[in-house]
Amino acid sequence: MAGKRKVDNLLALAVLATVQQRPMHRYEMASVMRARGKDQDMNVKWGSLYTVVQNMEKHGFLETIGSTRQGARPERTIYQITEAGRRELVEWTRELISAPQPEHLKFAAGLSVLAALPPQEAIELFQTRLDRLEESIGTRRAAIDEYTRDVPRLFLIEEEYSLAMLEAEAAWVRSMLDELTSGTYPDLAGWQAWHTTGEIPTEIAELAERGATPD
């Protein structure tokens, strides 16, 4: 199991990958990462950039090499990656690629309480989600096709992965819709009866009791 990193905010990983090319000040780091769509690849909170860079310098992953000033703007500190930072970038990347980790997705959280909605509303919401997924798939596929004319595939691999995940999710939502609309989804009648009568089916109540009761 991977140990806890000294700076475990994924924004730190993006900073290391950006600054390894050349020294930069924080504003330039943010500009380059935005231009590369890093906020689409990971959950980036730009407001934490100052703290993240400060912590990486504290732990020896970045070091100050000077400052720059343009006009009346305040001085901007310039940072470069250290050897420890290069090792951290490589080790962190190895960990992320090789070791599957649980990702707590909001969609999964919604699915876990889907029974709170009646089946017909679930159908409508799944259809809305599928429409949006298909729109995103089309947009992302077109972007990849455009980028591949000028950008090596190695630097688009995260886009390929994101597209594959969208397509897999769309296929799953589509299959759910097929089952719900055709009436082949197991226990559909009991689910509907629950919302029609307000009475929880006996088998569901028993299952909930077993889940709430310690072994």
C-alpha atoms as a printed R data frame, in Angstrom:
    type eleno elety resid chain resno       x      y       z
1   ATOM     1    CA   MET     A     1   0.000  0.000   0.000
2   ATOM     2    CA   ALA     A     2   1.361  3.429  -0.934
3   ATOM     3    CA   GLY     A     3   2.435  5.641   1.940
4   ATOM     4    CA   LYS     A     4   1.121  9.151   2.489
5   ATOM     5    CA   ARG     A     5   2.983 11.731   0.458
6   ATOM     6    CA   LYS     A     6   4.462 14.818   2.098
7   ATOM     7    CA   VAL     A     7   2.333 16.985  -0.204
8   ATOM     8    CA   ASP     A     8  -0.573 14.862  -1.463
9   ATOM     9    CA   ASN     A     9  -2.649 17.517  -3.253
10  ATOM    10    CA   LEU     A    10  -2.773 16.520  -6.945
11  ATOM    11    CA   LEU     A    11  -2.140 20.151  -7.820
12  ATOM    12    CA   ALA     A    12   1.398 19.524  -6.521
13  ATOM    13    CA   LEU     A    13   1.842 16.772  -9.082
14  ATOM    14    CA   ALA     A    14   0.733 19.131 -11.859
15  ATOM    15    CA   VAL     A    15   3.147 21.795 -10.609
16  ATOM    16    CA   LEU     A    16   6.078 19.364 -10.591
17  ATOM    17    CA   ALA     A    17   5.246 18.177 -14.115
18  ATOM    18    CA   THR     A    18   5.070 21.803 -15.291
19  ATOM    19    CA   VAL     A    19   8.148 23.207 -13.555
20  ATOM    20    CA   GLN     A    20  10.376 20.314 -14.577
21  ATOM    21    CA   GLN     A    21  10.556 21.956 -18.016
22  ATOM    22    CA   ARG     A    22  11.893 25.291 -16.770
23  ATOM    23    CA   PRO     A    23  11.772 27.596 -13.738
24  ATOM    24    CA   MET     A    24   8.553 29.590 -13.327
25  ATOM    25    CA   HIS     A    25   6.756 31.899 -10.930
26  ATOM    26    CA   ARG     A    26   3.327 30.882  -9.568
27  ATOM    27    CA   TYR     A    27   1.282 32.978 -12.001
28  ATOM    28    CA   GLU     A    28   3.118 31.400 -14.943
29  ATOM    29    CA   MET     A    29   2.607 27.906 -13.491
30  ATOM    30    CA   ALA     A    30  -1.148 28.522 -13.299
31  ATOM    31    CA   SER     A    31  -1.270 29.938 -16.836
32  ATOM    32    CA   VAL     A    32   0.599 26.977 -18.330
33  ATOM    33    CA   MET     A    33  -1.468 24.405 -16.407
34  ATOM    34    CA   ARG     A    34  -4.737 26.063 -17.449
35  ATOM    35    CA   ALA     A    35  -3.595 26.131 -21.075
36  ATOM    36    CA   ARG     A    36  -2.873 22.404 -20.852
37  ATOM    37    CA   GLY     A    37  -6.271 21.640 -19.321
38  ATOM    38    CA   LYS     A    38  -4.906 20.295 -16.046
39  ATOM    39    CA   ASP     A    39  -8.087 21.395 -14.302
40  ATOM    40    CA   GLN     A    40  -9.927 18.877 -16.502
41  ATOM    41    CA   ASP     A    41  -7.509 16.040 -15.710
42  ATOM    42    CA   MET     A    42  -7.690 16.437 -11.930
43  ATOM    43    CA   ASN     A    43  -9.637 18.275  -9.258
44  ATOM    44    CA   VAL     A    44  -7.598 21.489  -9.204
45  ATOM    45    CA   LYS     A    45  -8.402 24.216  -6.686
46  ATOM    46    CA   TRP     A    46  -6.451 27.195  -7.999
47  ATOM    47    CA   GLY     A    47  -6.854 29.082  -4.743
48  ATOM    48    CA   SER     A    48  -4.578 26.550  -3.035
49  ATOM    49    CA   LEU     A    49  -1.671 27.051  -5.471
50  ATOM    50    CA   TYR     A    50   0.175 29.458  -3.144
51  ATOM    51    CA   THR     A    51   0.006 26.992  -0.225
52  ATOM    52    CA   VAL     A    52   0.905 23.992  -2.398
53  ATOM    53    CA   VAL     A    53   4.015 25.707  -3.803
54  ATOM    54    CA   GLN     A    54   4.979 26.871  -0.315
55  ATOM    55    CA   ASN     A    55   4.670 23.317   1.056
56  ATOM    56    CA   MET     A    56   6.672 21.853  -1.815
57  ATOM    57    CA   GLU     A    57   9.460 24.329  -1.138
58  ATOM    58    CA   LYS     A    58   9.290 23.457   2.561
59  ATOM    59    CA   HIS     A    59   9.763 19.749   1.776
60  ATOM    60    CA   GLY     A    60  12.559 20.372  -0.697
61  ATOM    61    CA   PHE     A    61  10.711 19.604  -3.944
62  ATOM    62    CA   LEU     A    62  11.027 23.188  -5.228
63  ATOM    63    CA   GLU     A    63  13.601 25.878  -4.561
64  ATOM    64    CA   THR     A    64  13.689 29.635  -5.055
65  ATOM    65    CA   ILE     A    65  16.217 30.882  -7.608
66  ATOM    66    CA   GLY     A    66  15.294 34.551  -7.813
67  ATOM    67    CA   SER     A    67  12.458 36.918  -8.553
68  ATOM    68    CA   THR     A    68  11.132 39.040 -11.378
69  ATOM    69    CA   ARG     A    69   9.141 42.263 -11.617
70  ATOM    70    CA   GLN     A    70   7.139 43.713 -14.494
71  ATOM    71    CA   GLY     A    71   6.246 47.382 -14.283
72  ATOM    72    CA   ALA     A    72   4.434 48.305 -11.097
73  ATOM    73    CA   ARG     A    73   3.458 44.712 -10.311
74  ATOM    74    CA   PRO     A    74   4.764 43.090  -7.118
75  ATOM    75    CA   GLU     A    75   7.864 40.909  -7.355
76  ATOM    76    CA   ARG     A    76   7.197 37.321  -8.352
77  ATOM    77    CA   THR     A    77   9.309 34.556  -6.867
78  ATOM    78    CA   ILE     A    78  10.742 32.111  -9.411
79  ATOM    79    CA   TYR     A    79  10.924 28.427  -8.499
80  ATOM    80    CA   GLN     A    80  12.754 25.498 -10.020
81  ATOM    81    CA   ILE     A    81  12.360 21.786  -9.388
82  ATOM    82    CA   THR     A    82  14.978 20.051  -7.232
83  ATOM    83    CA   GLU     A    83  16.375 16.535  -7.582
84  ATOM    84    CA   ALA     A    84  14.084 15.513  -4.710
85  ATOM    85    CA   GLY     A    85  11.187 17.031  -6.682
86  ATOM    86    CA   ARG     A    86  12.107 15.052  -9.805
87  ATOM    87    CA   ARG     A    87  12.183 11.843  -7.764
88  ATOM    88    CA   GLU     A    88   8.813 12.711  -6.209
89  ATOM    89    CA   LEU     A    89   7.309 13.333  -9.662
90  ATOM    90    CA   VAL     A    90   8.560  9.983 -10.979
91  ATOM    91    CA   GLU     A    91   7.593  7.963  -7.877
92  ATOM    92    CA   TRP     A    92   4.153  9.580  -7.645
93  ATOM    93    CA   THR     A    93   3.478  8.930 -11.333
94  ATOM    94    CA   ARG     A    94   4.542  5.282 -10.930
95  ATOM    95    CA   GLU     A    95   2.136  4.914  -7.998
96  ATOM    96    CA   LEU     A    96  -0.818  6.485  -9.806
97  ATOM    97    CA   ILE     A    97  -0.333  4.365 -12.922
98  ATOM    98    CA   SER     A    98   0.332  1.017 -11.219
99  ATOM    99    CA   ALA     A    99  -1.823  0.998  -8.075
100 ATOM   100    CA   PRO     A   100  -5.636  1.203  -8.419
101 ATOM   101    CA   GLN     A   101  -7.163  3.379  -5.708
102 ATOM   102    CA   PRO     A   102 -10.814  3.888  -4.778
103 ATOM   103    CA   GLU     A   103 -12.284  7.008  -6.338
104 ATOM   104    CA   HIS     A   104 -15.387  8.297  -4.592
105 ATOM   105    CA   LEU     A   105 -17.480  9.561  -7.486
106 ATOM   106    CA   LYS     A   106 -20.580 11.680  -6.962
107 ATOM   107    CA   PHE     A   107 -22.500  9.556  -9.484
108 ATOM   108    CA   ALA     A   108 -21.849  6.450  -7.393
109 ATOM   109    CA   ALA     A   109 -23.101  8.323  -4.322
110 ATOM   110    CA   GLY     A   110 -26.322  9.154  -6.157
111 ATOM   111    CA   LEU     A   111 -26.754  5.558  -7.333
112 ATOM   112    CA   SER     A   112 -26.359  4.326  -3.762
113 ATOM   113    CA   VAL     A   113 -29.585  6.145  -2.803
114 ATOM   114    CA   LEU     A   114 -31.436  5.778  -6.110
115 ATOM   115    CA   ALA     A   115 -34.336  4.050  -4.359
116 ATOM   116    CA   ALA     A   116 -35.329  7.457  -2.966
117 ATOM   117    CA   LEU     A   117 -36.703  8.264  -6.433
118 ATOM   118    CA   PRO     A   118 -39.590  6.551  -8.225
119 ATOM   119    CA   PRO     A   119 -38.594  4.475 -11.275
120 ATOM   120    CA   GLN     A   120 -40.112  6.856 -13.829
121 ATOM   121    CA   GLU     A   121 -38.125  9.794 -12.482
122 ATOM   122    CA   ALA     A   122 -34.980  7.643 -12.461
123 ATOM   123    CA   ILE     A   123 -35.609  6.878 -16.151
124 ATOM   124    CA   GLU     A   124 -35.940 10.561 -16.986
125 ATOM   125    CA   LEU     A   125 -32.782 11.456 -15.076
126 ATOM   126    CA   PHE     A   126 -30.775  8.621 -16.623
127 ATOM   127    CA   GLN     A   127 -31.910  9.819 -20.060
128 ATOM   128    CA   THR     A   128 -30.812 13.367 -19.236
129 ATOM   129    CA   ARG     A   129 -27.445 12.063 -18.096
130 ATOM   130    CA   LEU     A   130 -27.061  9.932 -21.219
131 ATOM   131    CA   ASP     A   131 -27.815 12.925 -23.471
132 ATOM   132    CA   ARG     A   132 -25.146 14.961 -21.685
133 ATOM   133    CA   LEU     A   133 -22.639 12.103 -21.796
134 ATOM   134    CA   GLU     A   134 -23.145 11.648 -25.535
135 ATOM   135    CA   GLU     A   135 -22.658 15.374 -26.058
136 ATOM   136    CA   SER     A   136 -19.430 15.276 -24.012
137 ATOM   137    CA   ILE     A   137 -18.227 12.210 -25.906
138 ATOM   138    CA   GLY     A   138 -18.743 13.948 -29.245
139 ATOM   139    CA   THR     A   139 -16.963 17.092 -28.066
140 ATOM   140    CA   ARG     A   140 -14.016 15.203 -26.567
141 ATOM   141    CA   ARG     A   141 -13.639 12.912 -29.583
142 ATOM   142    CA   ALA     A   142 -13.585 15.927 -31.922
143 ATOM   143    CA   ALA     A   143 -10.980 17.648 -29.724
144 ATOM   144    CA   ILE     A   144  -8.746 14.572 -29.717
145 ATOM   145    CA   ASP     A   145  -9.029 14.277 -33.502
146 ATOM   146    CA   GLU     A   146  -8.000 17.919 -33.832
147 ATOM   147    CA   TYR     A   147  -5.121 17.726 -31.349
148 ATOM   148    CA   THR     A   148  -3.617 14.582 -32.869
149 ATOM   149    CA   ARG     A   149  -2.718 16.559 -35.983
150 ATOM   150    CA   ASP     A   150  -0.096 18.523 -34.032
151 ATOM   151    CA   VAL     A   151   0.342 16.836 -30.636
152 ATOM   152    CA   PRO     A   152   2.029 13.424 -30.119
153 ATOM   153    CA   ARG     A   153  -0.327 10.774 -28.784
154 ATOM   154    CA   LEU     A   154   1.783 10.409 -25.616
155 ATOM   155    CA   PHE     A   155   0.597 13.846 -24.501
156 ATOM   156    CA   LEU     A   156  -3.060 13.073 -25.194
157 ATOM   157    CA   ILE     A   157  -3.249  9.749 -23.384
158 ATOM   158    CA   GLU     A   158  -5.225 11.167 -20.457
159 ATOM   159    CA   GLU     A   159  -7.757 12.502 -22.964
160 ATOM   160    CA   GLU     A   160  -8.078  9.008 -24.472
161 ATOM   161    CA   TYR     A   161  -8.658  7.567 -21.002
162 ATOM   162    CA   SER     A   162 -11.284 10.184 -20.153
163 ATOM   163    CA   LEU     A   163 -13.072  9.468 -23.432
164 ATOM   164    CA   ALA     A   164 -13.018  5.711 -22.745
165 ATOM   165    CA   MET     A   165 -14.480  6.292 -19.262
166 ATOM   166    CA   LEU     A   166 -17.242  8.484 -20.687
167 ATOM   167    CA   GLU     A   167 -18.069  5.853 -23.307
168 ATOM   168    CA   ALA     A   168 -18.122  3.086 -20.670
169 ATOM   169    CA   GLU     A   169 -20.412  5.138 -18.416
170 ATOM   170    CA   ALA     A   170 -22.715  5.941 -21.333
171 ATOM   171    CA   ALA     A   171 -22.921  2.230 -22.210
172 ATOM   172    CA   TRP     A   172 -23.838  1.384 -18.608
173 ATOM   173    CA   VAL     A   173 -26.488  4.133 -18.363
174 ATOM   174    CA   ARG     A   174 -27.896  3.007 -21.715
175 ATOM   175    CA   SER     A   175 -28.206 -0.575 -20.451
176 ATOM   176    CA   MET     A   176 -29.946  0.637 -17.277
177 ATOM   177    CA   LEU     A   177 -32.413  2.605 -19.364
178 ATOM   178    CA   ASP     A   178 -33.109 -0.447 -21.525
179 ATOM   179    CA   GLU     A   179 -33.906 -2.547 -18.446
180 ATOM   180    CA   LEU     A   180 -36.038  0.103 -16.772
181 ATOM   181    CA   THR     A   181 -38.047  1.019 -19.863
182 ATOM   182    CA   SER     A   182 -38.574 -2.609 -20.917
183 ATOM   183    CA   GLY     A   183 -39.616 -3.637 -17.397
184 ATOM   184    CA   THR     A   184 -36.898 -6.315 -17.130
185 ATOM   185    CA   TYR     A   185 -35.085 -4.625 -14.248
186 ATOM   186    CA   PRO     A   186 -35.314 -6.967 -11.189
187 ATOM   187    CA   ASP     A   187 -37.671 -5.837  -8.378
188 ATOM   188    CA   LEU     A   188 -39.005 -2.969 -10.503
189 ATOM   189    CA   ALA     A   189 -42.568 -3.669  -9.337
190 ATOM   190    CA   GLY     A   190 -41.586 -3.550  -5.677
191 ATOM   191    CA   TRP     A   191 -39.639 -0.324  -6.225
192 ATOM   192    CA   GLN     A   192 -42.655  1.276  -7.905
193 ATOM   193    CA   ALA     A   193 -45.060 -0.021  -5.234
194 ATOM   194    CA   TRP     A   194 -42.888  1.542  -2.534
195 ATOM   195    CA   HIS     A   195 -43.392  5.001  -4.101
196 ATOM   196    CA   THR     A   196 -47.058  4.367  -4.879
197 ATOM   197    CA   THR     A   197 -48.115  3.135  -1.425
198 ATOM   198    CA   GLY     A   198 -45.349  4.609   0.733
199 ATOM   199    CA   GLU     A   199 -44.754  1.166   2.258
200 ATOM   200    CA   ILE     A   200 -41.274 -0.296   2.086
201 ATOM   201    CA   PRO     A   201 -41.368 -3.831   0.634
202 ATOM   202    CA   THR     A   202 -40.706 -6.504   3.276
203 ATOM   203    CA   GLU     A   203 -37.594 -7.865   1.561
204 ATOM   204    CA   ILE     A   204 -36.047 -4.382   1.351
205 ATOM   205    CA   ALA     A   205 -36.887 -3.635   4.985
206 ATOM   206    CA   GLU     A   206 -35.296 -6.911   6.060
207 ATOM   207    CA   LEU     A   207 -32.197 -6.202   4.004
208 ATOM   208    CA   ALA     A   208 -31.881 -2.741   5.576
209 ATOM   209    CA   GLU     A   209 -32.212 -4.225   9.064
210 ATOM   210    CA   ARG     A   210 -29.487 -6.791   8.355
211 ATOM   211    CA   GLY     A   211 -27.234 -4.068   7.046
212 ATOM   212    CA   ALA     A   212 -27.799 -1.924  10.117
213 ATOM   213    CA   THR     A   213 -27.316 -4.744  12.601
214 ATOM   214    CA   PRO     A   214 -23.774 -5.652  13.760
215 ATOM   215    CA   ASP     A   215 -22.709 -9.260  13.197
